[in-house]
Amino acid sequence: MDTGNEEKSTYVVAGVKPWNQRVFENKVLQFPGQWFYVDDPEELTLSWLDEVVPEYIFFLHWSEIVPEEILDAHECVCFHMTDVPYGRGGSPLQNLIMRGHRETKMTALRMVPELDAGPVYMKRVFSLEGSTAEEIFLRSSQLSADMIGEIIEERPEPVPQSGEATTFKRRTPSESRIPNRDSLQALHDFIRMLDAEGYPEAFIEHEGYRYKFRRSSLYDDRIEASVTITPIDTDE
């Protein structure tokens, strides 16, 4: 690697979750180059990016649509938790677990106007095991940071996706209501896949109260979890 050139390179990392900023501070900042972190979509403007002139903009976790003018002007890379073209779209972790997957691929792809349809820089195997969604998201950020390091060092050319596309729909808060599950494992998976900051917890409603579940632990014959109980009329 030509470190003299790398030190002159500028990069931007965008993320909206606290674990994104932690991995940026603890790992990404160790990479060569000048790095900027953005956590507010209103700050990610074309005028600012034209001043910074990043070689790449890396999106670790971003819920806003990136304007097409930014996609056209800059090399934008997102990290998607599916083996695209399977699983394009929203709520990939939850949709994968609901379909029974225990493992997936973390995909780094070029962002284009069509969601998750851009060419692929690289894929890495990624486990969906973990006691909470937040734990899984933290590991995904760590893996994405490793992939960022590879991309800025190797400058791979992205390869177009091939195969039939399967698209996931973004889940809504009402879909956190616990459905009928056929096993303790399936119930545990449902609770853990929603257990992260900013996500609506798995819940049931009974006689005017909402029971929200977190920190699920699965044993041979039972689940133990933390439960928050609130009146339904104050929980809407």
DADA-V28228 format. One record per residue. N is the residue number from 0. RES is the residue in one letter. PSI is psi in whole degrees, -180 to 180 (none if undefined). OMEGA is omega in whole degrees, 0 to 359 (999 if undefined). D_LAST is the distance of its C-alpha to the last C-alpha in Angstrom with 2 decimals. Layout:
N_RES_PSI_OMEGA_D_LAST ; N_RES_PSI_OMEGA_D_LAST
This chain:
0_M_137_176_54.55 ; 1_D_93_186_55.83 ; 2_T_-26_177_54.05 ; 3_G_-42_178_55.69 ; 4_N_-40_184_53.94 ; 5_E_-35_181_50.63 ; 6_E_-22_179_50.55 ; 7_K_-11_183_50.65 ; 8_S_148_180_47.77 ; 9_T_140_181_44.36 ; 10_Y_155_176_41.02 ; 11_V_136_172_37.36 ; 12_V_130_179_34.47 ; 13_A_133_179_30.93 ; 14_G_147_184_27.87 ; 15_V_-3_182_24.33 ; 16_K_149_182_23.74 ; 17_P_-33_180_25.38 ; 18_W_-24_175_27.49 ; 19_N_-45_181_28.96 ; 20_Q_-36_179_30.31 ; 21_R_-44_181_31.70 ; 22_V_-30_175_33.65 ; 23_F_-48_183_34.84 ; 24_E_-37_186_36.20 ; 25_N_-24_185_37.64 ; 26_K_-53_188_39.11 ; 27_V_-38_181_39.10 ; 28_L_-13_177_40.75 ; 29_Q_-15_180_43.65 ; 30_F_154_178_44.56 ; 31_P_152_179_47.27 ; 32_G_177_176_46.46 ; 33_Q_129_188_44.38 ; 34_W_141_175_40.62 ; 35_F_143_178_37.67 ; 36_Y_134_180_33.99 ; 37_V_129_178_31.23 ; 38_D_4_180_27.50 ; 39_D_118_181_26.48 ; 40_P_-29_180_26.80 ; 41_E_-20_179_28.09 ; 42_E_-17_181_30.97 ; 43_L_78_184_32.07 ; 44_T_156_179_34.23 ; 45_L_-38_181_37.40 ; 46_S_-42_179_39.44 ; 47_W_-43_180_38.58 ; 48_L_-36_178_39.24 ; 49_D_-27_175_42.53 ; 50_E_-41_183_43.55 ; 51_V_-37_181_42.63 ; 52_V_63_179_44.11 ; 53_P_146_173_42.49 ; 54_E_-36_176_44.17 ; 55_Y_150_165_40.84 ; 56_I_119_182_37.16 ; 57_F_127_180_35.32 ; 58_F_110_180_31.59 ; 59_L_-41_180_30.21 ; 60_H_111_190_26.50 ; 61_W_119_186_25.49 ; 62_S_-10_182_22.51 ; 63_E_149_173_24.06 ; 64_I_127_178_26.78 ; 65_V_128_182_30.07 ; 66_P_142_183_32.12 ; 67_E_-31_180_35.09 ; 68_E_-31_176_37.47 ; 69_I_-42_178_36.67 ; 70_L_-37_181_37.12 ; 71_D_-32_188_40.45 ; 72_A_-22_186_41.72 ; 73_H_155_178_40.81 ; 74_E_106_184_40.80 ; 75_C_129_183_37.12 ; 76_V_127_174_36.43 ; 77_C_162_181_33.17 ; 78_F_116_187_32.69 ; 79_H_134_189_31.06 ; 80_M_42_174_30.51 ; 81_T_165_178_32.28 ; 82_D_74_184_35.87 ; 83_V_147_14_35.71 ; 84_P_1_173_36.25 ; 85_Y_129_173_34.32 ; 86_G_26_170_30.63 ; 87_R_153_174_30.35 ; 88_G_-163_191_26.88 ; 89_G_164_176_23.43 ; 90_S_52_185_21.98 ; 91_P_-42_181_25.54 ; 92_L_-50_183_25.06 ; 93_Q_-41_180_22.43 ; 94_N_-37_177_24.41 ; 95_L_-48_182_27.61 ; 96_I_-40_178_26.50 ; 97_M_-26_179_25.07 ; 98_R_5_174_28.56 ; 99_G_11_180_30.31 ; 100_H_139_174_31.75 ; 101_R_-9_183_32.86 ; 102_E_153_180_34.52 ; 103_T_-165_172_34.31 ; 104_K_139_168_35.96 ; 105_M_123_185_34.84 ; 106_T_129_171_36.07 ; 107_A_121_183_37.09 ; 108_L_154_176_37.42 ; 109_R_134_181_38.31 ; 110_M_133_178_35.47 ; 111_V_169_182_36.22 ; 112_P_-36_177_34.31 ; 113_E_129_189_33.50 ; 114_L_123_175_30.77 ; 115_D_28_183_32.42 ; 116_A_0_185_35.63 ; 117_G_170_179_37.98 ; 118_P_157_191_41.01 ; 119_V_130_174_40.74 ; 120_Y_-46_181_42.29 ; 121_M_162_175_41.91 ; 122_K_146_177_39.99 ; 123_R_141_179_39.70 ; 124_V_139_183_38.78 ; 125_F_128_180_35.49 ; 126_S_142_176_34.24 ; 127_L_9_177_30.69 ; 128_E_153_180_31.28 ; 129_G_151_185_29.40 ; 130_S_-23_179_27.23 ; 131_T_158_175_24.19 ; 132_A_-36_181_23.22 ; 133_E_-38_176_23.79 ; 134_E_-42_180_27.30 ; 135_I_-42_179_27.96 ; 136_F_-38_179_26.77 ; 137_L_-44_178_29.05 ; 138_R_-36_179_31.93 ; 139_S_-37_177_31.28 ; 140_S_-38_178_31.56 ; 141_Q_-45_179_34.75 ; 142_L_-41_179_36.21 ; 143_S_-39_178_35.31 ; 144_A_-41_176_37.11 ; 145_D_-41_180_40.14 ; 146_M_-35_174_40.10 ; 147_I_-45_178_39.99 ; 148_G_-41_178_43.10 ; 149_E_-41_183_44.80 ; 150_I_-45_183_44.01 ; 151_I_-23_178_45.39 ; 152_E_-43_189_48.45 ; 153_E_-20_181_49.28 ; 154_R_56_182_47.98 ; 155_P_151_174_47.53 ; 156_E_125_180_47.60 ; 157_P_147_183_44.50 ; 158_V_133_180_45.29 ; 159_P_145_176_43.76 ; 160_Q_151_177_41.46 ; 161_S_150_180_43.11 ; 162_G_175_182_42.00 ; 163_E_134_181_39.44 ; 164_A_139_170_35.99 ; 165_T_128_186_32.86 ; 166_T_131_175_29.58 ; 167_F_148_174_26.19 ; 168_K_141_176_22.95 ; 169_R_132_182_20.18 ; 170_R_151_179_17.41 ; 171_T_160_179_13.85 ; 172_P_-34_181_10.72 ; 173_S_-23_180_10.73 ; 174_E_0_173_14.30 ; 175_S_-7_174_13.54 ; 176_R_130_185_13.39 ; 177_I_119_177_16.84 ; 178_P_176_174_19.38 ; 179_N_127_179_22.68 ; 180_R_144_186_24.82 ; 181_D_4_180_28.57 ; 182_S_160_175_29.32 ; 183_L_-36_179_28.21 ; 184_Q_-44_181_28.98 ; 185_A_-38_178_26.62 ; 186_L_-43_177_23.76 ; 187_H_-44_180_24.67 ; 188_D_-39_180_24.78 ; 189_F_-42_181_21.28 ; 190_I_-46_185_19.87 ; 191_R_-31_184_22.17 ; 192_M_-14_180_21.64 ; 193_L_4_188_18.03 ; 194_D_82_178_19.02 ; 195_A_152_179_19.41 ; 196_E_130_178_18.20 ; 197_G_-1_180_15.70 ; 198_Y_143_179_14.85 ; 199_P_125_185_11.81 ; 200_E_156_171_13.35 ; 201_A_140_184_14.61 ; 202_F_161_167_12.79 ; 203_I_161_177_13.57 ; 204_E_138_183_12.16 ; 205_H_121_174_14.75 ; 206_E_50_173_15.32 ; 207_G_3_181_11.97 ; 208_Y_149_175_11.26 ; 209_R_129_180_9.97 ; 210_Y_115_183_12.99 ; 211_K_134_190_12.97 ; 212_F_137_174_16.54 ; 213_R_171_176_18.68 ; 214_R_56_180_22.42 ; 215_S_134_174_23.69 ; 216_S_127_184_27.43 ; 217_L_127_174_29.36 ; 218_Y_177_183_32.44 ; 219_D_-39_188_34.90 ; 220_D_11_184_33.45 ; 221_R_167_169_29.94 ; 222_I_136_171_26.91 ; 223_E_134_184_25.97 ; 224_A_160_172_22.63 ; 225_S_138_183_20.43 ; 226_V_131_172_17.42 ; 227_T_129_184_14.49 ; 228_I_126_179_13.11 ; 229_T_149_172_10.15 ; 230_P_140_184_9.25 ; 231_I_-39_185_6.57 ; 232_D_-20_177_5.97 ; 233_T_-1_185_5.76 ; 234_D_-4_183_3.81 ; 235_E_none_999_0.00
